[in-house]
Amino acid sequence: MSSDDLSIARSIPLRPLNEVARVMGLSPDDLEPYGHAKAKVSLDVLDKMEVRDKARYVVVTAISPTPFGEGKTVHTVGISQALNRIGQRACCVIRQPSMGPVFGIKGGAAGGGYSQVVPPEELNLHLTGDFHAVTAAHNLCAAFLDAHLFHGNELDIDPDQITWRRVLDMNDRALRQVEVARGGEKNGTPRVTGFDITSASEIMAILGLAKDIKDLRQRLGAIVVGYDKAGKPVTAEDLKAAGSMTALLKDALKPTLMQTLEGTPALVHTGPFANIAHGNSSIVADQVALRGLDFVVTEAGFGADMGAEKFFDIKCRASGLKPDAALLVATVRALKSHSGKFELKPGKPLPEGLTTEDLGALEAGIGNLQKQIENVRVFGIPVVVAINKFPTDSEAEIAFVKEAALAAGASAAHVSTLFADGGKGGEELAHALVAACDEPSSFRFLYPSEAPLKEKIETLATKIYGADGVDYEPEADKQLALFEERGYGHFPICMAKTQYSLSHDPKLLGRPSGYRFVVRDARVAVGAGFVYPLAGAIMTMPGLGKSPGGHKIDIDDDGNVVGML
């Protein structure tokens, strides 16, 4: 987010939130206001309203991202505006940004230009406190665990097999590994542990997948915090922590209503990372939106091999909802970067070849778009490609991408100027999306729940990532066998891998082939209900750079936030 984005956001008056809610069929009694620009939506809506027969469910995804971003949130916000412009009542559903990246390198995540959720500074900073509630509930469980050890350890928990860490919604590398309970016996049992960022908390994933407060309570109780000395799992329920955790999260389960620059409803809820967790907003938010609108546009994190695959195989499996179509975002410069010919460094100017016509580089990188289209199509739904246009794109490059997208199986491919023109810049795309939702489709999962864990992993690696097969390191073999033995074999797979490549190796750009996918370890999130194999080095607590974006964030003389990237 640039200073220009903030200026645009503040130049357009907000609609009264009650009017925005009315578009969704919500009354003032359905809202719990947090100031003038945002409100929680009461979960009573789920009991008194049915999903509309005509409601269409669309997921927004993308090619494999570059460090500069491809405009996926801009398109989630902007296409909802465009759909409203052509006569369809629509809403966008996005995740709440983590403050770690906001103050780090990514900056805000409200969209940009004339396709933003507003006010962006409220979206990016605290919002309605859901992240803090997740942090508190997670750390409460950790406190209960250490108190249990201190008071005699009746559950015979093995300190060396404790898997539950603590969390904080900041980038703070100094907390990746810590020793707790230092200072003598009165402070507890010393042990090595660490912190993850709140977006990586299993509780954040659970909040996104829970259907109601009872489901939330059951899932929290099932969280495995470690193992006893006989190897038996110890849960949050065993620690008698799950009830208190649920009490802390009861309001966080309600989605937050905001609006776009054009007054389109926007629901903001949960924030699980897509390279660690399932990378999607909540089932509850989607269910609320589907009760009052013609189109619900929800965003999945990173590329179609990451957030979209997890949307289909994890979120839709949990919710029972079936998507009607996907919108896949691509940029010419990102596809050229997938050629491997250019070195990209965040904070540095783009290489010249990315800002001038280079059909050779585009042809070398186009395979990533083709594969990501195939990755959506394998789930049996149509996909429309949005070419996010930059001023440096040539007409020949745009024509090449369109032709390649259609040849790969896209229902349509259109240029988008949603950033510069708001909803008006996506009307052609919106008409194509409506048409795609009318196409025959047969949504299906990639694998059945009853398939063995390794079969699921190998299906994912070969059909989505394009690998020749899977190699398991000894620890991964051991853990997957244990999970099967403990009854977790029916869980879906939530792969933890790099977002920058279809493979496990961020250096393999474009459409990698002829490689073996390597799984080095595996873990299970029993409350969330998925197994997450680890492929490559995955960071669960980011660090700040030498000059993080937070250095520029401040307030002006009028008390307004400035400097948010």
Secondary structure, 3 states (H helix, E strand, C coil): CCHHHHHHHHHCCCCCHHHHHHHCCCCHHHEEECCCCCEEECCCHHHHCCCCCCCEEEEEEECCCCCCCCCHHHHHHHHHHHHHHCCCCEEEEECCCCHHHHHCCCCCCCEECCEEEECHHHHHCCCCCHHHHHHHHHHHHHHHHHHHHHCCCCCCEEEEEECCCEEECCCCHHHCCEEECCCCHHHCCCEEECEEEHHHCHHHHHHHHCCCHHHHHHHHHHCEEEEECCCCEEECCCCCCHHHHHHHHCCCCCCEEEEECCCCEEEECCCCCCCCCCCECCHHHHHHHHCCCCEEEEEECCCHHHHHHHHHHHHHHHHCCCCCEEEEEECHHHHHHCCCCCCCCCCCCCCHHHCCCCHHHHHHHCHHHHHHHHHHHCCCCCEEEEEECCCCCCHHHHHHHHHHHHHCCCCEEEEECHHHHHHHHHHHHHHHHHHHHCCCCCCCCCCCCCCCHHHHHHHHHHHCCCCCEEEECHHHHHHHHHHHHCCCCCCCECCECCCCCCCCCCCCCCCCCCCEEEECEEEEECCCCEEEEECCCCCCCCCCCCCCHHHHCEECCCCCEECCC
